[in-house]
Every structure is written in C-alpha cells, then in structure tokens.
Amino acid sequence: MNRFKFVILGGGMVAGYAAREFVARGVKKDELAIVSAESEPPYERPPLTKDFLADPNASADGILINPREFYEKNGVRLLTERRVEEVDLPNRRLLGRDKRQVIEYENLVIATGCQVRELDCHGYDLKGVYYIRSIEDSSRLRSRLEEVENAVVVGGGFIALEVAATLARRGLEPTVVFRGDRLLRHVFSDDIAGFIEGPFKERGVRFQRNDAVASLGGLGRVREVKLESGEILRADAVVAGIGVQPSTRLFDGSRLKVGDGVLVNEFLETNLEGVFAAGDVARYRDQLFDTTRRVEHWDNAVAQGQYLARRMTGLREPFLRVPHFFSDMFDLSFEFWGDASGADRKVVRGSIEDGRFSAWWLKGCRVVAAFILNRPEEEREWAQKLISRQQEVAVDLLQDESSPLSAMNSSGSDYHEDVDSKPV
C-alpha cells in the first residue's frame, strides 16, 4: 500500500506541469505521486496532431514535459500503467483492477481529462479508423501514412483541421467532412473562417459541408465512407475529430458533484474536502466572465496544473485567467483570447485579405475576445490586458492600426500568470 500527501490522478499535461511547480515549491521526496494509465511520462498533446504526426522519426522523448529522470531525481513517484478502477472518496483511496493495488492520498487532484467521441455508425470498428488523443493513437496513424492514398477527416474543429493540415503536408489531399456551413463555427466569424480555409484549398484539401458520415464500408479495413448526402468517398484511413467528453465515469454514484465535468469553484476545489480538479475535466468558476466553463486546451491545463501546485502548498488566491487557445496549420499560427459569446460587435486591425490582422470582439466598449494572426507582439500582450481589466476602450483607437494599443492604457487590475512558451 502506498500513501502520499498529494496524488494527481491522470498523467497528462496537468500532471507534468504541476509536478514541475511542486518541485519548485519544495515538495519533499515521496509526498507527490502521479497515477497514470499511460506507459509514458506526461507529454505535450499539441504535437500529436502536428509535428509528431508529421515526422516518422519523432520520438516520445522529444515531447516529454519533463525529462524521464526528473521524477526520480526529485522524489516524485511516477506510477505509470496504473489503471484505476475505483475511487473510494470517503476513505481517500484509489483502487486498481484487482482491488489490491491501493493508493492512499491526503489531497487528490482529478486530472483525468477527456475521452474521444467515437463514430456511431455501421463500420465504426473497422481497421483504419483513428482518433487522436494519446501518443499511441498518433503513432498508429503515423505508421500507416506511407500506405494511405485516400484519407477522410471527420469534424470541423481544431483537432480535425490540424490533422488535415498534417496529412496535406505529407502529400495527401484529404476530404474534411463536417456539419455546418463553416469551419470552427463556435469560434470564428464567416470572414475569418473563410480566410483559414484558403491554405487548405491551395493544398488540395476538399471540404464537404453540411454533411456527416452515414456508414463506413470495407472488409475488415475501411475502404469507403458513405455520407448522409449519399456521396461515397474512397478512404484508406478515416480520422475522426468530433469532440470529446469529460472522463468522470469513476465518480458515478459518488458524492462528487459532476455536470459536463467535475464541478469546482474559483479555487479549483470540488465539493469534497481535499479533492481538486484541473484541466479538460474541470468545469470551473470563471470570475472574469462571471460564468462556469470547461476549457479543452493546452494553456488551461498548464495554468491550472501550475496553479494547483501553488494552491496546495500554501497559496490561496482564486484562479483567474483569460481563456486562451492557439493553433498552427501550415504557415498559419494564430491565437485567441477571451469569450466572444456575449459580444455585440467586432472590429478589425489590419487586413484579413492580406493575412495580417487582429479581430476584437466587444460588449459595449469592453473587449471580451481577440484573435491575433501575424500582428505585432504588443497586440498579443494587450489582448490579455484589455480583456482582464474589463475597462472601456476607445473603439476608434482600437480599430486604427496606426494607434498603439498602449494609448488605451488606464488604471485597472490585470491578473496574468506566466506560462511557458507554447509547444509546436
């Protein structure tokens, strides 16, 4: 039996960055344990759909958050290939498959992440159907790309588009099938989505809009995709990026409050003493926007992992962070801050047609969201400041790219935690 002061359940990015922060704050040997079902130490997830997938020679070591020796050197117990089958919350225990592998904790961080949504149609279980959530998933697809001639990517979100871009870089011309009339419809406006499509079309990527997979065909291995529209696409490989759902099965029937994730407050505390949640699985109280949200992106997992290490070693300040995500597709590298759902207008600095622009969403005269592509560094910095300060801005100055954003500076609080540079 093992007993630890701090246990992180889940071996993803929350665990990797939290461990680094715990060590920086002087955690003692064998006080911290990471319990992971995976065989590898915590690693970066963004490369799984991009550089790791594109490079047949890329290794797991190249995307590890911390070197393999980091954990032993710093007295962090890394318990890999440990599949937890039951969480005994009243007695603060994690139980393995045979109920004899028991891990006891004083404080628990739930960082179980999400599981992919799978295709629900005839042929879903054929070989050649892929989902990208782990290093094993990405490696399996990568190992077959030399044999693939026709690929279909299902979904119109970030995972699907990043995979489609990588396949195009590898010389394929995939078809992207998605519901709706534009890509990333929950994030981008028509003009920005239209611009993002350009580089895909230039490389032969085809978009099948307002459509969905009806069935998959083939003898043992996928060979075709039949769409609801009736069109049939040839396919040696199908990659589905149709969303995820938070991994909360372990807590079914328990006293832990869940609802589209594990519910936590502004301190990432659950309703149970000594139990916290972070990353993709955590639905937290966002005080900046006065709402609850669950964020499925690198920045959130990193920031919440770092925050909890500080929180659990003495700091008690609320988690305050402007929601942020980034993506890289071909030569496009863009970032988005905030939440545009409550905006009533949008202004643009620069030129969308020229591919050097920023878009700013406002509610009244307050900036609530910003998209930055190929713009000066100050715009990245001020996007976060203007959103977090929630101050009114001069809209005419905001949309005048000849006016520096610093001209809108005024007193106000801007809380921002530093996070390591984003991975490729």
Summary of the structure (lengths in Angstrom):
residues: 424
radius of gyration: 22.4
end to end distance: 39.5
largest distance: 66.8
contacts: 1379
relative contact order: 0.12
helix: 26%
strand: 29%
